[in-house]
Amino acid sequence: MATEALTVHTLDDTAVDLSSETLLEMHWQMVRARRADERLWALHRQGKIAFHISGIGQEGIQVGAAYAMRRGHDYASLYYRDVAFAFALGYTPREFYLAAFGKEGEPTSGARQMPSHFSSRALGMLSSSSPVATQVPQAAGAALACKLRGEDRVTVVTLGEGATSEGDFYEGLNWAGVHRLPLVCLVQNNVYAISVPQHLQMAVPHVADRAPMFGIAGAVVDGNDVLASYRVMKEAIQRARDGGGATLVEAKTYRLVPHSSDDDDRSYRSRDEVEAWKQRDPIARFGAYLRERGLLDDEALDEIERRVRQEVDEAQAFAQAVPYPPPEAALGPVFKG
Amino acid sequence: MADRPITYREALSSALREEMQRDERVFIMGEEVGVWGGTYAVTRGFLDEFGARRVRDTPISEMVIAGAAVGAAMAGLRPIAEIMTINFAFLALDAIINHAAKVRYMFNGQFTVPLVIRTTTGGGKQLGATHSHAPEVIFAHFPGLYVAVPGTAYDAKGMLKASIRDDNPVLFVEHSTMLQRRSPVPDDPDFLLPIGKSDIKRKGSDVTIVTYQKGLEHSLVAAEELAKEGIEAEIVDLRWLRPLDLEPVFESFKKTNRCVVVEESLPMFNVGAEVAAQIHDVCFDWMDAPVKRVAAMDIPLPYSHEIELMALPSPEKIIRAVKEVV
């Protein structure tokens, strides 16, 4: 089996080239995404937004992966749980909230697309879709374009483990293997596809076990360990950039909240199971590590939370004050010219 | 047998339950149909009642849901496959169109495909352009596949039961915003409605409105408003896009001489185009005005609520169209 790195990682920065400042920034990114995401659950329950789909619990792999990229240079093709990933690439809480409220001037889509379908040409984020895994062949195509143009740009595409049941996943990765494309396919295995657990989705223990069938490298990482996530993604991205072809990275993580604002997860998983995963919360684990390193204490953490709260409050107030799109916005850019 | 008012959702559930009780070969497969009880709670309780052998949660793979259902049907079972939204059925088009619809013809009747694919359609719930279109007309383009579009609980039950018992493949399209609508439905376990029969939902003499599902709901509202101004609309509910039964439409048109077609499809190459063409063919001498169409706007459906609603048909738009022809 070509699957490598099947070790259990513990937070450890010995093989990690990150400064203390960057480590703290990554921690802040994770907290910021968590709080911005939590606020949207509250706004949904208050009837102020129509829908929310969440990334709570998956911030470790997302921030680790984003920091492993050459941000602004590499392409990212994200999926709808990637709020922490998108923030780490430069997407902002203000923009996120404009999307959640469906307000005028929302930069991804002019409020025409659902929230959390991240896309920004300026930030190198390709478009993302609701039918799952459709981004994999598209990302393979973007990787081909970079290769044909002789650029050293890598494309990172993300999806959940449920999406790996779609034909698009196989067709896209097969192609990436055939053409040795500079692609990293990151599967955030959060155990459930809405209510359907992994064992009803696939008969293999690890998504990354499938890498050999595409002739590409595979890796499994603890996605709730931000530093291990960073390290494994860094290696995969470097391989792609160096002409070594694609990698299928599987990050083991857990969705700590229901699938979306329309779902009640009590019907398909026990509270004990959720509680057990909360003990492995990526933010708490990284916080504990930073304390051990002497980089974080109660006072500093309070300050981070205060700053984040202020930004989230401001983003919400900003988005609420913006008007809804005018009627003519519906006509939108269907064709060019 | 007393008719009891039940919801569209209950009508679907009871039709599925009765047919599963009646025929061991009937089983359900799809995303979220089991433990979760269906995305729209239509199969809630079914896993406990019928077991995991007959209520099967599938991986997220529209192609395998539809493709395996075609295979199981060819091999003698009677699958009911569920695709979460008709917009995701695009991922399974080859199985549905190239195979479910064509196998019987291509192989000279050796195989039949007694398959029902249940799915939902329609916008208005802020789910964006890849969830919210009503593209069922695309599927009605192909011979070999029936397309059901029930607009009331009564129709939903009788049409679904008839679809399950029929030996041909049926795309059974349920409107995602109409699941709570109630109407009286017979308790009879053999209550069936004929496949491919439209239905007059309102009598009138001034204009014929041809519609289905959400368009029916809007048209009934519009008709009441128009009646206040002395305009009586006759409403024909198509109920099926294939087989398409336009006889009641022609009959009505020969009386009203005017027609408005109302649907949630996009405005080009849609149901209205077909109805207008056939009216031209059959009723040319009875025409007093062009056939008007009310449909969604010609754009991918937007997310933000006000512009989404603006892009969809409404009673106001129907009233406006009627007034252009009367």
Interface residues (C-beta under 8 A of the other chain):
Chain A: A50 F51 G102 K103 E106 S109 A111 R112 Q113 M114 P115 H117 S129 S130 P131 V132 A133 T134 G162 A163 S165 E166 G167 D168 A193 I194 S195 V196 L200 Q201 M202 S267 Y268 Y324 P325 P327 A329 A330 L331 G332 V334
Chain B: E31 E32 G34 V35 W36 G37 D57 T58 P59 I60 S61 E62 M63 V64 N87 F88 F90 L91 K125 Q126 L127 G128 A129 T130 H131 M297 D298 I299 P300 P302 Y303 S304 H305 E306 I307 E308 M310 A311
